[in-house]
Amino acid sequence: MGKRLQTVAAMACMKTLLMLFNFVFWISGIAILAVGIWMQVELYKYMELSTEFSSTAPYVLMGTGALIIVIGSLACCCTVKGQPVLLYIYGAFLMIIFVMELGAGASIYVYRDKLQHGFDTGLNQSMQEYQKGTEKSNDFDVMQTTLHCCGNRKYDDWLAIRSEIPQSCCRIANCNTGNETEIYQSGCYTKVVEFLDDNIGLVGGSALGVAFFPLVGVLLACCLAKNINKSKYEQMA
């Protein structure tokens, strides 16, 4: 009788811990989804200026976040019902998510390096196509205004391909672009690489850090399933 009470107490404790884990896990899914959306909305206009641009990274995060939200919601039912088979399946899904998050974090770091290498060429190409009024031209204007920079490596890069410097290089509205004191002096290459390095590095680090969190859930789910089986065996004994 004493062993059975201990098993029941252990099961109750593990169920509580697993429910807490499910809640935190569900919240982490929302956070990852939000980061993926933020990358797509805010970083997209900078990333596509690189010749190594790929739109898959934000979608990987959004997909992972959405999957975590769905699995986290279903996991609560598995925990409440206390079915060992469902708990083992839940643990298997957590292992899959662990691998996905680990891969996403590593790929973001690799992607960051590729973006940096492609920016010098990409920015020069975008400057050559600036007169065409493409979407990249608008992105270049946004980048210069937001990051307070002008040209690729320096502001007079523009003068090598056109007769005047764009108004997006101005420190003040409707400035005289022929007056050096009224335009941004720094080139955009260094600024945009620093900006992406800081932001994507933070995203990649967060993804790698969160990646190991599902392993806690795997341990709790498997231990709870084991204790449920043990309890059933003791009842039959």
C-alpha positions as CSV (number, residue, x, y, z in Angstrom):
1,M,0.0,0.0,0.0
2,G,2.9,2.4,0.9
3,K,4.6,1.8,-2.5
4,R,1.3,2.4,-4.3
5,L,0.8,5.7,-2.4
6,Q,4.3,6.8,-3.3
7,T,3.7,5.9,-7.0
8,V,0.4,7.9,-7.0
9,A,2.1,10.9,-5.3
10,A,5.0,10.7,-7.9
11,M,2.4,10.6,-10.7
12,A,0.6,13.7,-9.3
13,C,3.8,15.6,-9.0
14,M,4.9,14.7,-12.6
15,K,1.5,15.5,-14.0
16,T,1.7,19.0,-12.4
17,L,5.2,19.5,-13.7
18,L,4.3,18.4,-17.2
19,M,1.3,20.7,-17.2
20,L,3.5,23.6,-16.3
21,F,6.0,22.5,-18.9
22,N,3.2,22.4,-21.5
23,F,2.1,25.9,-20.7
24,V,5.7,27.3,-20.9
25,F,6.3,25.2,-24.1
26,W,3.1,26.7,-25.6
27,I,4.2,30.2,-24.8
28,S,7.6,29.5,-26.3
29,G,5.8,28.5,-29.5
30,I,4.1,31.9,-29.6
31,A,7.4,33.6,-29.1
32,I,9.1,31.7,-31.9
33,L,6.2,32.4,-34.2
34,A,6.4,36.1,-33.4
35,V,10.2,36.2,-34.0
36,G,9.6,34.5,-37.4
37,I,7.0,37.1,-38.4
38,W,9.2,39.9,-37.1
39,M,12.1,38.6,-39.3
40,Q,9.8,38.5,-42.3
41,V,8.3,41.9,-41.8
42,E,11.3,43.9,-40.3
43,L,14.5,42.2,-41.6
44,Y,13.2,41.2,-45.0
45,K,13.8,44.6,-46.6
46,Y,17.5,44.4,-45.5
47,M,18.1,40.7,-46.2
48,E,16.8,40.8,-49.8
49,L,19.5,43.4,-50.7
50,S,22.1,40.5,-50.3
51,T,22.9,38.3,-53.3
52,E,22.7,35.4,-50.8
53,F,19.1,36.3,-49.8
54,S,16.8,33.4,-49.0
55,S,13.3,33.7,-47.7
56,T,13.2,30.3,-46.0
57,A,14.7,31.2,-42.6
58,P,11.7,33.3,-41.3
59,Y,9.3,30.6,-42.6
60,V,11.2,27.9,-40.8
61,L,10.8,29.8,-37.5
62,M,7.1,30.5,-38.2
63,G,6.4,26.9,-39.0
64,T,8.3,25.6,-35.9
65,G,6.4,28.1,-33.7
66,A,3.0,27.1,-35.1
67,L,3.8,23.4,-34.7
68,I,4.8,24.0,-31.1
69,I,1.5,25.8,-30.4
70,V,-0.5,22.9,-31.9
71,I,1.4,20.2,-30.1
72,G,1.5,22.1,-26.8
73,S,-2.3,22.4,-27.0
74,L,-2.8,18.7,-27.7
75,A,-0.2,17.8,-25.0
76,C,-2.5,19.1,-22.2
77,C,-5.1,16.5,-23.2
78,C,-2.5,13.7,-23.2
79,T,-1.4,14.8,-19.7
80,V,-4.9,14.9,-18.3
81,K,-5.9,11.6,-19.8
82,G,-2.7,9.9,-18.6
83,Q,-2.5,7.5,-21.5
84,P,1.1,6.1,-21.6
85,V,1.0,5.6,-25.4
86,L,-0.1,9.2,-26.0
87,L,2.6,10.4,-23.6
88,Y,5.3,8.4,-25.5
89,I,4.0,9.8,-28.8
90,Y,4.2,13.3,-27.2
91,G,7.8,12.7,-26.2
92,A,8.6,11.6,-29.7
93,F,7.1,14.8,-31.1
94,L,9.2,16.8,-28.6
95,M,12.4,15.1,-29.9
96,I,11.4,16.0,-33.4
97,I,10.9,19.7,-32.4
98,F,14.3,19.6,-30.5
99,V,16.0,18.5,-33.8
100,M,14.1,21.2,-35.8
101,E,14.9,24.0,-33.4
102,L,18.6,22.9,-33.2
103,G,18.8,22.9,-37.0
104,A,17.0,26.2,-37.2
105,G,19.4,27.9,-34.8
106,A,22.4,26.5,-36.5
107,S,21.1,27.4,-40.0
108,I,20.4,31.0,-38.9
109,Y,24.1,31.4,-37.9
110,V,25.3,29.9,-41.2
111,Y,22.7,32.1,-43.1
112,R,24.0,35.2,-41.3
113,D,27.6,34.6,-42.6
114,K,26.3,34.0,-46.1
115,L,24.3,37.2,-46.0
116,Q,27.3,39.3,-45.0
117,H,29.4,37.9,-47.8
118,G,26.7,38.7,-50.3
119,F,26.0,42.3,-49.2
120,D,28.9,44.0,-50.9
121,T,27.8,42.6,-54.3
122,G,24.1,43.0,-53.5
123,L,24.3,46.6,-52.5
124,N,26.4,47.5,-55.6
125,Q,23.8,45.8,-57.8
126,S,20.9,47.6,-56.1
127,M,22.6,50.9,-56.6
128,Q,23.0,50.2,-60.3
129,E,19.3,49.3,-60.6
130,Y,18.2,52.2,-58.4
131,Q,16.9,54.3,-61.3
132,K,14.5,51.6,-62.3
133,G,12.3,52.2,-59.2
134,T,12.1,48.5,-58.2
135,E,11.2,47.2,-54.8
136,K,14.9,46.9,-54.0
137,S,15.2,50.7,-54.7
138,N,12.6,51.4,-52.1
139,D,14.4,49.0,-49.7
140,F,17.6,50.9,-50.3
141,D,15.9,54.2,-49.5
142,V,14.4,52.7,-46.3
143,M,17.8,51.3,-45.3
144,Q,19.6,54.7,-45.8
145,T,17.0,56.6,-43.9
146,T,16.7,54.1,-41.0
147,L,20.4,53.3,-40.6
148,H,21.6,56.8,-41.3
149,C,24.0,55.8,-44.1
150,C,24.6,56.5,-47.7
151,G,25.9,54.4,-50.6
152,N,27.7,51.1,-50.2
153,R,31.1,51.9,-48.6
154,K,30.8,55.7,-48.7
155,Y,28.4,58.4,-49.8
156,D,30.2,59.3,-53.0
157,D,29.7,55.8,-54.4
158,W,26.5,57.2,-55.8
159,L,28.4,59.8,-57.8
160,A,30.2,57.1,-59.7
161,I,26.9,55.8,-61.2
162,R,24.6,58.9,-61.2
163,S,24.8,62.7,-61.2
164,E,23.2,63.2,-57.8
165,I,22.8,61.5,-54.4
166,P,19.4,60.3,-53.4
167,Q,17.3,62.3,-50.9
168,S,17.2,59.3,-48.6
169,C,20.8,60.1,-47.7
170,C,19.8,63.5,-46.3
171,R,20.1,64.3,-42.6
172,I,17.3,66.9,-42.9
173,A,14.2,67.1,-45.2
174,N,14.9,68.4,-48.8
175,C,18.6,68.9,-48.1
176,N,21.2,70.0,-50.7
177,T,22.8,66.7,-51.6
178,G,25.8,68.7,-53.0
179,N,26.6,69.8,-49.4
180,E,28.5,67.1,-47.6
181,T,27.4,68.4,-44.2
182,E,23.8,67.7,-45.0
183,I,24.1,64.0,-46.0
184,Y,25.1,60.9,-44.1
185,Q,28.8,60.2,-44.4
186,S,28.9,56.5,-43.5
187,G,28.5,53.8,-46.0
188,C,25.6,51.3,-45.6
189,Y,27.6,48.1,-45.8
190,T,29.1,48.3,-42.3
191,K,25.8,49.6,-40.8
192,V,23.6,46.9,-42.3
193,V,26.0,44.1,-41.5
194,E,26.2,45.3,-37.9
195,F,22.4,45.6,-37.7
196,L,21.8,42.1,-39.1
197,D,24.7,40.6,-37.1
198,D,23.1,41.9,-33.9
199,N,19.5,40.9,-34.7
200,I,20.0,37.6,-36.4
201,G,22.7,36.6,-33.9
202,L,20.1,37.2,-31.1
203,V,17.5,35.2,-33.0
204,G,19.9,32.3,-33.6
205,G,21.1,32.3,-30.1
206,S,17.6,32.3,-28.8
207,A,16.7,29.4,-31.1
208,L,19.6,27.4,-29.9
209,G,18.9,28.1,-26.3
210,V,15.2,27.2,-26.6
211,A,16.1,24.1,-28.6
212,F,17.2,22.2,-25.5
213,F,14.0,23.0,-23.6
214,P,11.9,20.2,-25.2
215,L,14.3,17.6,-23.7
216,V,12.8,18.5,-20.3
217,G,9.4,17.6,-21.7
218,V,10.7,14.3,-23.1
219,L,12.0,13.3,-19.7
220,L,8.8,14.3,-17.9
221,A,6.5,12.6,-20.4
222,C,8.5,9.4,-20.4
223,C,8.7,9.3,-16.6
224,L,5.0,9.9,-16.2
225,A,4.2,7.2,-18.7
226,K,6.5,4.8,-16.9
227,N,4.9,5.6,-13.5
228,I,1.4,5.1,-15.0
229,N,2.4,1.7,-16.3
230,K,3.9,0.9,-12.9
231,S,0.7,1.9,-11.1
232,K,-1.4,-0.3,-13.3
233,Y,1.0,-3.2,-12.6
234,E,0.8,-2.7,-8.9
235,Q,-3.0,-2.6,-9.0
236,M,-3.0,-6.0,-10.8
237,A,-0.5,-7.5,-8.4
